[in-house]
Amino acid sequence: MRGIELTPEHPVSELVEIGETAEEEGFDTLFASCHYNNRDPFVVLDRVAAATEEIRVGPGVANPYESHPVSLASRVATLQEASDGRAVCGLGAGDRSTLSNLGIDRDRPLRRVLETMKVSQKLWAGERVDHDGTFQATDAGLNYEIDPAPVYVGAQGPHMIRMAAKHADGVLVNASHPKDFAWADEQVEKGLEERPSERGNFDFAAYASVSVAEDEVAAREAARPPVAFIAGGAAPPVLERHDIDRELAETIGERIESGTFSDAFEAVTPAMIDAFCIAGTPETVSEKISSVLAYADSFVAGSPLGPDPKEAVSLVGAACRQH
C-alpha cells in the first residue's frame, strides 16, 4: 500500500482536489482522519470516491465509541457500495483526550476494537448478529449486500499490534521513527505466530506523520500541531524510547484537553518533531521513509503533509515513488 491521510480541517471541495491529486501522484489508498471538530470523514470519502477512479478510500481511523459498532459497520458498508468496492476500514480505539471531551469512557479498547471488527465482518457477510460484550446488539443485520472491506487496525501499543497481526488484514502503526518500527516489528511477528493461515496475507503499514516542503524550517513548523497531539498522548515507554521529557509531554496533553491548542503547539520541542514526524525537505523525507520501510511493508503519509497540503501531496508522492 502507498497511502495518504487527509485531515478534514479544510473545506470539502479542497479535500476532493487533494484526493484527485493523490490519485494522480500514484497513491493507491486514501484515509480521512476522524475527529468530531473537523468535517465528517465519510462525507469527504464519498466525495473523493466520486471524483476518482481507482484509489481506495476509508476512515483513518474510526473508533467504535462515538458511533455504535453496528452503525459504524453500516457506514463503512455504505462507503463500500458508493465507491464500487474501493472501501477500506481503518478501525482503532480513538484518541483518549478527544473522547473524554465528549464524556465518553474509552473502556476496554482492545476488546472493543476486536469485537467491532468481528461483528462488522459478520454483518458484511450478510449474517444477523447477536452480541453481548463491550457493546450489545440483538438480531442486528444489514438489509443490503456488499463485498466485505479489508480492516486495518490503528495501533500503537503492543497488545493492539499483536491483536491486529492475528486477526486483521493489516495494521496502521501510528509512528514515524525507525526505533518505533523496529519495536513494532517484534510485536507484529508475535501476533503473526498465532495467525491462522486462512486469514491470508497481512500488511504491516507505517502510518506516519509527514511534513514536507522545499523549506525545511517551514516543514518543521507545520509539524507542530500533529506532533503536539502525538506527544501529549504518547505512552511512557514511547517517551522513554526517544528521551522525551515526560512532564512536558503531559503538560502538552493537558493543554490539548483544555482547548488551549496554541500553547500546546508552542511547547513542542525539536526532539519531539524528530521523534514523532518525518519532517523536512523532499530529500530528507525520502531518506526517512526508506529507514521506516526497512521494517514496515507499506507506508501511509499522514497529517499535516506540509505547510501547503496540495503541494506536499506531490512532493511526498515523488518521495514514495523512490521506494
N, C-alpha and C positions, 0 to 999 in steps of 0.2 A: 504494500500500500504506500502510495505517495499522497499524503493528506494535508489538508489545511483547515484551520479553525477560523470561523468568523465570530466576532463578538457583536451582537445586535445593539450596539450603542449608537449606531448611525441609522439614518432613515432607510427603510426597507429598499427603496429604489436604488440607493447607493450600494447596499449589500448585494443586490442582484447583479449589478455591474461588476462588483468584485468577484462574485461567483462565476460569471461568464469569463472573466479574465483568468481565473484559476483553471478552468477547463482548457482554455487556450494555451496556458502555460504547462499543461501536461499533468496537472493534479488529477488523481482518479477518485478521490473521496473528499467530501466537504462536510465538516461538522459545524454546527451552530451551538455556541455555549448557552447555558440555561440559567439565567438569573432573573428574578422577578422584576428587578429595576431596569432591565433592558427590554427591547421588543420581544414579542413571543417568538421563540425559535422555530416553532412548527410553521408559522406563517412565513417566516423567512425561507425555510427549507422548501416549502411548497412553491414559492415564487421562483427560487433558484432552479428547482427541478423543471418548472415550466419553461424557463429561459435557456436550458441546457439540454444536451442530448445523451451524454454518457456518464458524467460524473455522479458517483454515489452521494447520497445526502442523508444526514442523520443528526440527532441531538448529541451534543458532546460536552458534558453528559447529563442526561435527565436523571432525576432522583425520584424514588418511589415513596416520597413523603408528602411533597406538595400536592401530587395527584395520587389518587388511589391506584395501586398497581394494575388493576384490571382496566381502568380508564386510560392509563398510560400505554398499556399494550394496544388498546384500540386506536390511540393517536398514532402510534408507530405503524400500525396496520393500515391506517388511512393514508399515511405518507407513502407506504409501500405501493398501495394501489394508485395513488395520484402520480407517482414518479415512474410508473411502469416497471416496478420491481427493482428500483435503484436504492431502496432504503437500507440503512444500517442503523442498528440500535446501540447507541452509546449509553451505558447504564452505570450509575455509581451512587454512592451514599449521599452526595451533596455536601455543600460547604456548611460546616457546623455553625459558624457565626451567622451566616445568612439565614439559616433555618431557625436559629434562636431568635432572630429579629421578628420572625413570623409566629413565634410562640410554639414552634414545633420541636419536640424532643427527638433527636436522632437516635432512637433506641435500637440496639442490636443491629448495627448497619450491615454486617456481613450476611446474617441470616435474611435480612430484608431484601438485599440485592439478589441473593441466590434464589429465594422463593419467588421474587418478582420475575426473574429470568425463566425459571421452570414453569410458572403459571402462564407467562406470556407465550412460551413455546407451545404449550398445550392449546391455548386459545387460537393461535395462528394455525395450528394443525386441524382446527375445526372441532376440537373437543369441548365438552361442557365441564366445568370445573367446580368442585367444592374444595375449599381451602380454609384451614384453621391453624394459623401460625402467627407470624408477626403482623398479619392482616387477615381479615375474614372475607370470604366470598362464597356465596351459596348459589349453585346451579348457574354460574356465570358462563356466558358464551357470546360469540360474535355472530351476528346474523348476515355476515358476508364472508367470502372466502378470499384468502390471499396466500401467496407463497411466503414462507417464513423468512424473516430478515435475520442476517447474521448479528450476533450480540457480542459487543466489545465491552468489557468491564473496565471502568476507570478506577485506577488503584494507585496507592502509594505505600500502604502498609504491607507487611509480609503475608498476613493471613488472606487479605483480599487478593493479592497477586497469585498466591498458590491456588486459591479457590477458582480464580479465572482460568488458570492453566489447566485445571482439572475439568472444568465444566463448560467454559465459554468458547466462542470461536476465536476470540482474541482478547488481549489486554491492552489498555491505554495507560502506560505508566507515566504519570504526571511528574516529570523531572527533566532536567536539562544538562546535567553534568555526568561525565563518564563514570565518576565514582558511584553515583546513584544507580547507574545502569549495570555496572559490574555487580553490585549488590543485588539488584532486581533480577539479574540473570540467574543467580543462585536460587532465588525463590521460584522463578519460573520452572527451572529444572526439577525442583522438588515437587511442584504441582504436576508436571508432565509425567512423573514417575507413577502417578495414580490415575492418569487419564486413560479411559477406555479407548481402545483402538477405533471403535465405531464412531467416535466423535470427530474423527478426521483431523486435518491439519490445524495447527494453532499459530496465530500471528502475534508475536511479541512486538508491539508498536511503541515507539518513543513518542509521547505526547508532550512536546517541549515548547516552552515559551521562547519565541524568537522575535528579535527586533533588529532589522537590517536597514541600513541606509549607506549612501556613499560617505556621509559624515558620521564618523564613529561616535563623536560626542552626542550628536542628535539621536543616534540609535540607542545609546545607553540611557539617555534621559527619558526616552519614550518607554523604556523598560520599567521605570519606577512603579507605575500602578500595579501591573500584574505581579511584580516581584514582592510588593508590599503584601498582597493577598497571600502569596505563597509562603513568605517568611512568617507572616502572622499566624498561619495555620499549620506550620511545619511541626512535626513530632520532634521531641528532644533528641532522639538518635540521629535524625537528619541534620539538625543544627550542629550537633557534635561532630558529625562527619565532615562538616565544612568549617568548623571553628567559628560558628556564628554565635554572637552574644545572645544567650537565651532570654535575659531580661529585656533587652532591646526588642527582640522578636515578639515577646509577649506584649510589650508596650504598643508595638505596631498593630498587633491583633486587637488590643483594647480600643485603639483609636478607630479602627475599621468598624468594630461593633457599635461604637458610639456615633458613627457617621462623620467623624472629623477626618475625611479622606486626605485632604491636602497635607495635614500634619503627619499622617501615616506615610504618605509618599515621600515627604521630605526626610523622614527618618531612615529611609533605605540607604544602606552603605554600599560602596563599590564591591565589597566582598560578597554581599547578598546578590548583587547583579551577576557577578561571576559564577556564583553557585546555582542560581535559580533562573537564569535566562541565557540563551545563546544570542549575544548582542554584539554588534559591530558592523564592519564593512562586509560586503559580499565575500571577500576572500577569507576574512576571519570566520564568518558564519559557515562557509563551506568546510573549512578545516574542522570546526567543532562538530558539525553534523557527521563528518567522517569518523570522528572519535566515538560518537554515540553509536553509530551503526556497526562498530566493532562488536557490539553486544546485541542490539535490537535487530529485528527482522525488517522493520519498516519505520517510516518517520512521518509524523504529523507536525506541521509548523503551527504553533498556537499563538494566542494573543501576546503582545499587541501587533505583531508582524513588523511594525516600524512606524516612524512619525508620519509617513504617508502610506496608509494601508494598501491602496491600489498599486502604487509604485513598488511597494515591498513585496506584493504577490509576484511580480515579475522578477524581482531580484532574488527572492528565495526560491522561486521556480527554477531559475538558472542554476542556483547553488545545488538544488536537489538533483538536477539532471546530471550532475557530475558524479553521482554515486549509484 
